Amino acid sequence: MTVWGAWPAKDGFACISDESGRPQPWFQTWAGERRMLPIDGAVTRLAWRPDETRLLVVTDVTGGQDYRLAELDPVTGEAEWLAAEPGVRREIGVPYSSGSQPYSPDGRLLAYATSARDVTCLDVYVRDLATGESRMVLEGDDRYVPICFSPDSRYLLVLKFHQNTDQDLYACDLATGLTRHLTPHEGPAKYQPGGWNEDGIYVCTTEGRDYLGVALLVPGRPLQWIATPDADVENVIVGPQIVWALPRDQRTVLCTPQSEVELPGFASQPFGYDGFVPRFAGDRMLVQVGAGDRATDYFLVDLASGESTRLTDFGDGLPDDLVVPETVWFTAADGVEISGLLYRPRSAAGPVPAVLTIHGGPEWAALPVHDPLIQRLVRAGIAVLAPNVRGSTGRGLAYQRLIYRDWGGGDLADFDAAARFLRSLDWVDGDRLGVHGMSYGGFAALSCLTRLPQHWRAGVAICGPADLESDVRALPPTWSRRVVEWIGDVDDPEDLARLKAASPLTHAADVRAPLLLAHAVGDTTVVINGTEQLYQTLTDLGKTVRFIRLSRGHLPDDREERDELDAAFVQWFRDHLEPCPDDAKTTTEHQ
């Protein structure tokens, strides 16, 4: 079961869970009573009105990421659709995150972004909840998303989300209609607001730095730095006091100017990705805490005493032999240092096979939280290495930008180093290595299989770009203004040649290992065409390949389908990482 996005209220907290089979909103009282508030589609985010009479939900009805907005009555469960026209993307903050506050403090207004005017942009609107009327407050020339309102509800803070490493902040005066640019700067910089109080706007930013630090932004004044550690601060939370979240190996530390509280696991990601964002619940904090060897649960944390009280027990029914990963480091051929999470099976006779599993994004990270697929592999006697290769978050701005315009370039050296690291371990059988990934991780897995074929005995790629040109041309329209800087320019002949040379499809004939492909028919982020073309090419070449077609969007949101897919992955690696595989096998499977 997966949970995320908890939001506290007076009597309990709301969160999203796929317990019913698809992500839906749930409410749990502080005493532990739980109930679901069902609505159409897969819910991605939620937020309470300040008076807690309605719960806002963002839901994906089709799987195509045309997110729709509705408010739920928490007592009756009745839904009122606020913005539900098909084919339009809406956001109430940074995409895929949970860290913004879309309602004004006085409870009169709701802010959201929409692609209704121009599919390549996000404009920002404010809805009057009393009249139901909406008005545009910022016309975008890129992706603009609302973050929060000023304490007096007059101003709306808006983030221009050009890249994951390049952002800007604007204040929209809702009385005059004027917009003020708050963060003029040169070169890329991150600005991740945590909240706005009477002192000003608290942000995590890399302005003039490589790592995210905590600062107070007051319009018209220089930044006032509060914390500048040699690590990325992942969130700043504004409430009865100012708190920021700092990683410490596989745990999160909540910091104030006076104290630190180490949490019992991992609990914070920038912008609250995956729901990992602490929130104040009165004078305590509601925190989503994950760990590699147990389920993600919710805790109440007392900052004064440091005590953590667990509110949920979502691990009921999980095996009791889950493995805690070890943090490891290795070095690529060009000198780049790479960290990773290494999972070692508890017991095995002789050296074991191993799978390299590469995260998506690519600006994401391998996290020390429970991953059912990884634990299934480990339970089957297969080691797993989840690396944070160049482009990953959490290692500073420069490291994250190493992947820009270099997909299938420097990252290939990291994959090669990861394989060599696994081969160096005396308890790993270096001749029985597999590779797996989803989205960018799927591209990475295909890159490994086609361009480093000597390392691998089996591979799995889910929803991964097989051809960078076709992928760039078919990316979501709202990504079009960032793609040249991010991946490349398909209209420039020299750049196009580079993308072709880095594409797995170009090197399909070099595949040696059996390959399991999976892709959703309705994927609007990475369209299925490239995977279909790769499958047909490998079939024609007589390679061992299987193709599983999924039902909905880019990332499977149906728990039963995801569980079936995970089972197929594990069986694929068990079958093809046997000590004595039949190298002559050339059958082609299709599902």
DRENGU-483949 format. One record per residue (C-alpha): residue in one letter; x, y, z. Coordinates in pm, whole numbers, padded with zeros to 5 digits, always signed. Example, Ala and Ser with C-alpha at 12.3 -4.5 7.8 and 13.67 -1.06 7.14 Angstrom:
2
A+01230-00450+00780S+01367-00106+00714
***
This chain:
591
M+00000+00000+00000T+00123+00349-00087V+00032+00664+00108W+00124+01030+00064G+00012+01391+00090A-00112+01407+00452W-00281+01731+00556P-00377+01785+00923A-00712+01914+01050K-00857+01977+01395D-01000+01628+01439G-00744+01427+01238F-00577+01432+00899A-00654+01358+00537C-00415+01166+00314I-00406+00975-00014S-00385+00596-00018D-00418+00326-00283E-00559+00085-00025S-00878+00048-00233G-00673-00032-00545R-00647+00322-00681P-00529+00642-00508Q-00818+00792-00313P-00856+01043-00027W-00889+00905+00325F-00958+01071+00658Q-00818+00943+00986T-00908+01079+01328W-00635+01134+01583A-00784+00832+01763G-00713+00613+01459E-01055+00572+01293R-01026+00572+00912R-01268+00612+00621M-01237+00667+00248L-01393+00959+00057P-01431+00804-00290I-01418+01008-00610D-01367+00935-00980G-01011+00888-01103A-00675+00861-00931V-00624+01136-00674T-00280+01299-00682R-00307+01582-00426L-00537+01729-00164A-00570+02032+00064W-00812+02153+00331R-01004+02477+00316P-00892+02686+00615D-01230+02627+00788E-01204+02251+00710T-01555+02239+00561R-01423+02114+00226L-01132+01900+00108L-00984+01994-00229V-00868+01701-00442V-00675+01692-00768T-00771+01385-00967D-00660+01220-01291V-00972+01064-01440T-00828+00942-01771G-00465+00867-01683G-00358+01139-01928Q-00262+01396-01659D-00548+01632-01747Y-00595+01694-01376R-00936+01805-01254L-01031+01987-00933A-01312+01899-00695E-01408+01980-00338L-01538+01706-00111D-01772+01747+00184P-01581+01550+00451V-01906+01460+00629T-02124+01343+00338G-01853+01268+00082E-02045+01471-00177A-01820+01614-00450E-01849+01951-00625W-01642+01971-00942L-01473+02311-00974A-01273+02260-01293A-01341+01941-01484E-01324+02017-01857P-01136+01732-02030G-00803+01782-02203V-00682+02061-01972R-00402+02026-01717R-00445+02197-01381E-00202+02228-01091I-00235+02366-00737G+00143+02391-00698V+00456+02235-00840P+00371+01919-01043Y+00392+01590-00850S+00442+01772-00519S+00244+01831-00199G+00410+02137-00053S+00191+02435-00148Q-00117+02599+00011P-00377+02680-00258Y-00633+02851-00029S-00610+03208+00098P-00588+03241+00478D-00929+03411+00490G-01083+03114+00309R-01230+03320+00025L-01000+03229-00262L-00855+02922-00433A-00550+02952-00659Y-00465+02711-00939A-00281+02696-01270T-00425+02580-01599S-00319+02510-01956A-00664+02601-02096R-00546+02912-02286D-00219+02773-02425V-00125+02405-02396T+00245+02498-02377C+00203+02718-02067L+00039+02730-01728D-00154+03047-01642V-00249+03127-01283Y-00611+03182-01180V-00786+03274-00858R-01137+03144-00791D-01381+03330-00565L-01533+03047-00363A-01847+03246-00278T-01941+03336-00636G-01765+03056-00826E-01604+03310-01059S-01240+03269-01166R-01005+03533-01302M-00655+03515-01448V-00396+03688-01230L-00084+03592-01428E-00063+03501-01797G+00224+03260-01841D+00497+03236-02100D+00613+02914-01928R+00493+02698-01638Y+00370+02923-01357V+00215+02767-01045P+00066+02920-00729I+00244+02849-00402C+00067+03039-00122F-00102+03367-00026S+00029+03646+00195P-00105+03648+00554D-00358+03921+00466S-00473+03730+00153R-00391+04029-00070Y-00091+03881-00252L-00044+03548-00424L+00306+03402-00444V+00368+03238-00782L+00660+03021-00890K+00790+03017-01247F+00897+02653-01283H+01116+02671-01591Q+01344+02384-01491N+01389+02173-01182T+01708+02378-01138D+01586+02720-01257Q+01294+02901-01097D+01167+03249-01015L+00918+03396-00769Y+00650+03657-00836A+00399+03833-00613C+00059+03904-00770D-00124+04197-00609L-00487+04081-00620A-00615+04433-00546T-00430+04623-00820G-00360+04343-01068L+00012+04425-01071T+00278+04154-01057R+00622+04200-00903H+00928+03988-00989L+01087+03903-00654T+01397+03706-00757P+01583+03855-01055H+01908+03661-01095E+02165+03547-01351G+02218+03180-01433P+02016+02891-01293A+01892+02905-00934K+01633+02720-00729Y+01366+02893-00522Q+01148+02662-00313P+00909+02860-00092G+00795+02710+00236G+00552+02975+00351W+00473+03343+00405N+00423+03508+00741E+00448+03860+00880D+00828+03847+00856G+00829+03769+00484I+00867+03465+00258Y+01078+03174+00377V+01251+02987+00096C+01502+02714+00027T+01728+02858-00242T+02060+02814-00420E+02096+03186-00492G+02474+03233-00499R+02525+02876-00372D+02544+02518-00493Y+02340+02368-00208L+01991+02471-00102G+02001+02692+00206V+01724+02856+00408A+01663+03229+00368L+01405+03496+00443L+01292+03688+00136V+01150+04036+00195P+01066+04219-00130G+01314+04497-00198R+01578+04369+00045P+01874+04129+00012L+01815+03771+00118Q+01858+03711+00491W+02029+03372+00528I+01915+03151+00815A+02089+02818+00744T+02363+02744+00490P+02480+02383+00546D+02697+02190+00300A+02396+01982+00201D+02061+02048+00038V+01795+02168+00283E+01487+01992+00152N+01201+02198+00301V+01137+02497+00520I+00808+02491+00712V+00637+02804+00839G+00408+02781+01142P+00431+02857+01515Q+00805+02849+01449I+01036+02815+01149V+01157+02460+01089W+01373+02319+00812A+01441+01960+00709L+01796+01839+00656P+01902+01491+00536R+02140+01286+00750D+02227+00966+00564Q+01896+00774+00560R+01714+00992+00812T+01569+01342+00824V+01652+01598+01091L+01404+01876+01175C+01602+02189+01262T+01518+02515+01434P+01764+02791+01532Q+01769+02638+01881S+01741+02260+01836E+01744+01948+01619V+01510+01650+01621E+01619+01337+01434L+01321+01149+01292P+01291+00768+01284G+01347+00759+00908F+01330+00959+00586A+01068+01235+00589S+01134+01522+00346Q+01172+01589-00025P+01190+01925-00206F+00841+02069-00273G+00699+01769-00084Y+00746+01522-00370D+00583+01185-00293G+00410+01355+00000F+00729+01385+00204V+00668+01727+00360P+00624+01790+00735R+00326+02008+00831F+00229+02175+01155A-00064+02020+01341G-00110+02270+01619D+00225+02301+01796R+00337+01955+01679M+00427+01831+01333L+00255+01570+01119V+00530+01386+00936Q+00532+01112+00672V+00822+00882+00759G+00966+00607+00541A+01243+00352+00583G+01384+00076+00366D+01273-00208+00593R+00925-00095+00696A+00613+00066+00555T+00577+00442+00527D+00371+00568+00823Y+00254+00894+00976F+00396+01032+01300L+00325+01327+01527V+00649+01492+01637D+00687+01711+01944L+00969+01953+01861A+01014+02054+02225S+01065+01703+02363G+01183+01532+02046E+00928+01253+02093S+00766+01089+01790T+00429+00915+01814R+00330+00679+01535L-00029+00733+01416T-00061+00452+01161D+00052+00094+01108F+00046+00041+00731G+00307-00234+00760D+00056-00489+00886G+00096-00793+00665L+00439-00703+00529P+00708-00971+00559D+00928-00945+00867D+01250-01004+00674L+01273-00669+00489V+01628-00551+00428V+01778-00215+00528P+01997-00075+00248E+02357+00025+00302T+02473+00363+00167V+02767+00302-00067W+02995+00518-00284F+03184+00448-00605T+03359+00654-00873A+03296+00681-01248A+03579+00675-01499D+03573+01055-01531G+03607+01102-01155V+03242+01174-01066E+03155+01024-00724I+02824+00842-00705S+02626+00727-00403G+02375+00446-00394L+02160+00223-00177L+02277-00138-00171Y+02037-00414-00064R+02196-00748+00027P+01986-01066+00058R+01979-01196+00415S+02090-01548+00324A+02224-01701+00006A+02441-01998-00087G+02739-01864-00279P+02764-01539-00474V+02424-01393-00562P+02296-01221-00877A+02235-00847-00862V+02007-00593-01031L+02091-00228-01093T+01765-00032-01056I+01781+00326-01186H+01535+00593-01070G+01329+00809-01304G+01334+01183-01345P+01624+01195-01415E+01616+01474-01153W+01496+01249-00873A+01669+01024-00620A+01686+00668-00493L+01519+00704-00154P+01563+00494+00163V+01194+00404+00179H+01008+00077+00140D+01002-00035-00222P+00796-00353-00273L+00972-00439-00600I+01319-00411-00448Q+01221-00617-00145R+01067-00885-00371L+01394-00910-00560V+01598-00929-00239R+01366-01195-00097A+01425-01394-00417G+01798-01393-00338I+01890-01107-00575A+02094-00809-00455V+01986-00461-00564L+02188-00143-00616A+01987+00181-00652P+02237+00453-00753N+02201+00830-00748V+02381+00893-01075R+02460+01239-01215G+02141+01440-01251S+02001+01314-00920T+01866+01554-00660G+02013+01605-00315R+02373+01658-00430G+02364+02028-00514L+02276+02232-00821A+02587+02154-01028Y+02554+01776-00984Q+02186+01787-01078R+02259+01983-01396L+02522+01733-01517I+02245+01544-01699Y+02124+01849-01895R+02168+01797-02269D+02368+01483-02191W+02116+01198-02168G+02302+00886-02269G+02636+01066-02228G+02810+01104-01892D+02541+00898-01720L+02659+00597-01922A+02991+00620-01735D+02797+00607-01407F+02608+00292-01513D+02936+00132-01614A+03087+00224-01277A+02784+00079-01097A+02825-00253-01282R+03195-00261-01202F+03122-00183-00838L+02883-00478-00819R+03143-00700-00984S+03395-00595-00720L+03185-00737-00435D+03294-01088-00341W+02937-01187-00249V+02795-01083-00591D+02820-01299-00902G+02939-01041-01154D+02836-01261-01445R+02470-01250-01336L+02377-00882-01342G+02043-00733-01443V+01929-00377-01497H+01588-00216-01448G+01427+00127-01460M+01109+00325-01521S+01063+00648-01724Y+01414+00802-01745G+01522+00491-01557G+01374+00288-01842F+01584+00489-02088A+01886+00426-01865A+01817+00052-01856L+01786+00045-02235S+02109+00246-02265C+02285-00012-02047L+02154-00305-02250T+02237-00150-02589R+02561+00036-02518L+02713-00161-02229P+02585-00506-02330Q+02884-00689-02183H+02763-00634-01826W+02407-00767-01832R+02232-01102-01824A+01873-00958-01820G+01689-00627-01833V+01351-00465-01765A+01244-00122-01899I+00911+00041-01815C+00774+00342-02002G+01127+00437-02108P+01220+00653-02410A+01376+00428-02673D+01430+00709-02925L+01513+01055-02792E+01399+01239-03105S+01049+01092-03103D+01033+01134-02726V+01122+01504-02744R+00865+01562-03018A+00591+01392-02815L+00662+01530-02467P+00373+01703-02287P+00318+02050-02439T+00382+02221-02104W+00741+02086-02118S+00814+02230-02463R+00977+02551-02338R+01235+02365-02131V+01320+02070-02351V+01602+02222-02562E+01804+02307-02252W+01703+01983-02079I+01741+01715-02349G+01822+01876-02684D+01703+02056-02997V+01557+01818-03256D+01545+02102-03510D+01922+02151-03497P+02097+01894-03723E+02405+01865-03503D+02199+01824-03188L+01968+01575-03357A+02268+01364-03456R+02380+01362-03093L+02035+01250-02977K+02026+00975-03238A+02366+00850-03126A+02247+00837-02764S+01916+00662-02839P+01880+00292-02744L+01687+00222-03066T+01997+00314-03268H+02192+00036-03096A+01918-00228-03074A+02125-00485-03266D+02381-00484-02983V+02136-00613-02722R+02251-00947-02579A+02035-00987-02269P+01669-01096-02259L+01454-00784-02226L+01113-00731-02067L+00937-00415-02190A+00627-00258-02035H+00444+00055-02146A+00098+00206-02106V-00115+00264-02412G-00235+00597-02268D+00107+00729-02163T+00118+01101-02247T+00463+01165-02098V+00660+00903-02292V+00439+00783-02577I+00432+00411-02646N+00547+00434-03010G+00917+00412-02933T+00874+00101-02719E+00661-00060-02990Q+00926+00016-03249L+01201-00123-03026Y+01000-00438-02957Q+00942-00495-03329T+01310-00435-03408L+01426-00680-03141T+01167-00933-03257D+01290-00908-03616L+01647-00955-03493G+01548-01273-03310K+01622-01133-02964T+01458-01261-02647V+01197-00998-02567R+00857-00974-02402F+00617-00678-02417I+00350-00605-02153R+00096-00337-02239L-00036-00143-01942S-00378+00017-01924R-00344+00382-01818G-00087+00659-01780H+00286+00707-01745L+00319+00555-01398P+00083+00267-01308D-00178+00394-01060D-00381+00073-01033R-00236-00125-00745E-00342-00466-00877E-00185-00395-01217R+00132-00265-01050D+00157-00574-00828E+00115-00802-01130L+00384-00605-01312D+00624-00629-01018A+00566-01004-01001A+00645-01032-01372F+00968-00831-01322V+01088-01053-01039Q+01007-01370-01230W+01190-01234-01536F+01506-01179-01334R+01472-01512-01154D+01439-01691-01486H+01724-01512-01663L+01973-01467-01379E+01999-01839-01310P+02356-01969-01276C+02341-02155-01607P+02102-01973-01841D+02030-02110-02186D+02224-01857-02393A+02091-02010-02711K+01731-01923-02630T+01590-01684-02893T+01216-01714-02849T+01003-01403-02868E+00717-01358-02625H+00430-01113-02645Q+00150-01025-02412
***
